[in-house]
């Protein structure tokens, strides 16, 4: 079975349970192939848990859900060292972060200390404690959810920490037809429990390595840099895209090209993922803010920015 068939099987497997926009599934697969983590910013009850669970089942990997609360400690997610009387030695007990697919639910409801512990492990794929290090499973992807509406007691992620997520997206409400399907399947039991694996962890790692090999012309690298510099020079933004953001844009463009069945990147691949990659990393200047939710402001600003940068021929 070639990579195209494997990717198509993965799409169909996710679509069989998650009834939402096709763009959502594509971006989820893009994050997975680009070896990045995904920030889901949306209201509760729109399918975040379902999406993460069916992804894990489809690739035959371990899935864990962590409910973030105000009293959650770093050791509650990373693990803890305890003394084993039988062995007369200290042993490390792995926390729930030791899984292939982790849903960090309502990450903005926990303290900055616990948020930082999670994001550090996400960046390095290693958990460090008591002078020792333990590698996290491979593949490893975190799907973190954050309610876009700020409530009392919540701690929204600062831009410096949101920069650790390769993509941010909004699931949105399903259309009427999809909601009817959800209501029908709910009476038949958990649909995701009936999902059969279509890939393995080794398949996913091989696909990730193939994405790294996707060719990108120097003119397109220059295009990505010009987009980043335009965001820093524009009075529309108080904070422009970081170098990490430009690296993320390159990796996601390569993954997008690979999902399209190509071994090379075209400008459309960059433009297609520019908003979900860059919007959560920039800060719109207050003088340019309009009414509405903040994430609409930054997304509109990035779209206008992309339109203003010359596309290489």
N, C-alpha and C positions, 0 to 999 in steps of 0.2 A: 504494500500500500504506500503510495507516494504522499508527500506533505499536503498536496491539495485535497486529496481524499480525507486525510486525517482532520484537516481544518474544517472541511465541510461537515464531517460527522460530529465534530465538537459543536459547531453552530446549531445543527439540527437537535442535538441532545439538549443544549441549553434552551432552545426555542420550544422544545416539547413541554417544558415546565414553566419557564419564565415568559409570561405573556406581556411584553412591553415593546418599546421601540427597537427596531433592528439596529439603530445607531448605538444603543446602550450595549447590546451584545458585542458589537464590533469593537467598541472602546474597551470593554472588559477584556476581550481577547488581545487587543493591542497592548494593554498594560502587562498582561501575562507574558506575551512574546518578547516584550521590551525589558523584561526583568525589573519591572517597576511596581509601585503600589498605587492604589486607587482610592481617591477620596470621594465618597458619595454624599453629596450635600442635598438633603431633601427631607420632607416631613415624614413622620413615622407611618408605617403601614402601606408602603408602595412597592414592596418586594425586594428590599435589600438583602434580607436573610435568605430568601429563596434563591436569589441570584448567586450568592456566595456558596450556598449549599450545593446547588446543582452543578456549579463549576467544579467543586471538589469531587463530587461523585463521578462526573464525566471523565475526569482525568485520574480516577482511582487513587485519590490522595486523601490524607487526613485533614478533616475540617474541624475547627473549633470556633466557638463564638464567645467573646468576652464582653460582658455587660459592664460598661464603665460607669462608676458611681463616684460620689464625692469622697467616700472613705476608702477607695481602692488604693493599695500601696504598690510600688514598683515590684516588690517581691511576689505579689499576688499574680502578676502576669509573667514575670521572668523565671521565677522559681526560688527555692530557698535551700540553704545548706543546713543539714541536721546531723546529729550524732547517732550513729548506728552502734548500739551496745554490743550486738553480736559480733560485729567486725572490729569493734573498738577503733572506729575511724569515722571521720565526717564524710557524708555523702550529699551530692547535689540532687535535689528532687526537681525535675523539670516542671515549669509552669505551663499554662495553656498556650503560651506563645510558640511552643515547640510543636508546630503543625505546618502543613504545606499551604493551606488556605485558612487565614484567620480573619474573622469578622470582628472588628473593634467597634462595637455598637455604641453610638453617642459618645464619641471621644471627647467632645467638648463639655461633658458633665463631670470629668475627673480633674484632679489638680494638675498644675503645670509640671510638677515633679514626676508624676506617673506618665504624663504625656511625653515628657522628654526621654524617659526610660524606654518607652515603646519606640519612639522615633530613632533613637540611637541604635537600637537593635535592628530596626528596619534598614538603616543606612549601611550597616556592616554585616548583617546576617550572622551576627555573633552576639552571644550573651556573656557579659563579663561580670564576675562576682567573686569577691574574696580573693582577688589576685589570680583567678583562673578564668579560662574562656571556654565556651561550648558553642560549636557551630549549630546554626539552625538548619532544619531539613531543606533539601533542594528537590524541586523548586519551592520557592517561598514567596507568597504574595499576601499582603494585608489589604483588605477592603475595609476602610474606616468610614463610619457614617457620622455626619455632623448636621444637626438641625439648623437650618438657616435662620430661624427665628430665635433671638436671644432671650433666654429666660433667666430669672433670678437664680443664682448659684451656678450658672454655666461659665465655662472658661474657654471662649473661642480661641482656636489656634492662631498664633501670630504668623505674619507672613514668612518669617524665617523658618518656621516649622512646617507650614503648608508647602514650602519649597521642596520638602522631602518627598512629596507625592508626585509621581510622574504625570498623573492626570487627575482632573476633577470633573465630575459630571453630575447631572441632575436626572434622576429617573423619570420624574413627572408621573402624572396619573395615566393609567392605560385608557385606551379608547373604549367605547361602549361594547364593541364585540369582544375585546379581550377580557373585559370585566365579567361578561356573561360566562366566558370559558372558565375563569377563575371560580366563579360561584358554582358552576357545575362540578368542577373537579374537587372542590372542597368537600362535597358530600361523599366523594369516593375515597377519602383518606388523603394522606400526604402524598402529593404527586411526586415530589423529589425522591421519596423513598423507593419508588419504582424505577428510578433511572439506572441504567446499566452503564458501566464504564466503557468508553470508546477509545481512550488513550491511557497511557501509563506515565508515571513520572519521568521515565527515561525518554519517552516520546516527546514530552514537553521540553526537556533539556536539549534534545536534538533540534527541535524547532527553534528554540532560543538561540542556539549556536548558528543556525542557518540565517537567522535575521541579522546577526552581527556581520555576516558576509555579504549582505545586500549592498550593492555598489551605490555610491552617491558621488556625483561629479563635484569637482572643486567649485564650479560656478554656483551649485546649490548650497555648498557650505558657506560661500560668500553671501548668498541670499539669506541664510539663517542668521549670520552675523549682522547683516544690515537690518534685519527685523529687530534684533536685540538692541542695536545701537539707536535705532529710531525710537524705541520705547524709552530709552534713557534720555534722549535729547528732546523728546516732545514735551511741551508744557502741559499736555493732557495728563501726564503721569507724575506723581510724586516719587514713585519707586518703579524703576524699569525692570526688565527681565534680567535675571542673573545668568552667569555663565553656566551654572548647573541647569538652568531652565533651557538654555540653548542646546546643551548636551541631550536633555530629555526630548527636545523637539526633533533632533536628529534621530535618536533611537526610535521614537514613535513613528517618524516618517518611514524609516526602514521597515518597521513592523507593518505599517499600513500597506506599503508596496508589496510585502511578502503575502499579506492576506489577499491582495488583489491578484496574486499569481505571477508577480514580476520579480526579477532579480536586480532591479535597479530602481532608484527613486526618481520621481518626476515632481515638478512644482506643485501639482495638485495634492500630492501626498502630504507635503508640508502645510499647505493651506487647510487641508481637511482636519488636521489635528492641532492647528495653532491655537485655537480658542481653548479647548480643554487642557492643553499643556501650559499655556502662558497666563490665562485670565486670573488664576488664583495666586500667581506670583507677583503681579503688578499691583500698584495702588493708584487709583484714579485721584487726581488733584481735586480738592474740595470745590474749587471754583468751577469745575466742569461737571460736578455731580448733579444728577437730575433726580426726580422723585422715583421711588420704586425700590426693589430689593437690591442690595449691594452687588450680588453676583451678576445681575443684569447689567449694571453699570460697567463693570470691568470687562464683561464679555463683549458688550457693544463697542467699548473702546478698543479692544484688541482687533475686532473685525474691521473697524475703520483704519487701524494701524496697518493691517495686512493689505488693505486696498490701496494704501498710500505708498507702499514699497514696490519699486519696479521688479517685475518678474523676469528672471533670465530666460533668454530665448534658446 
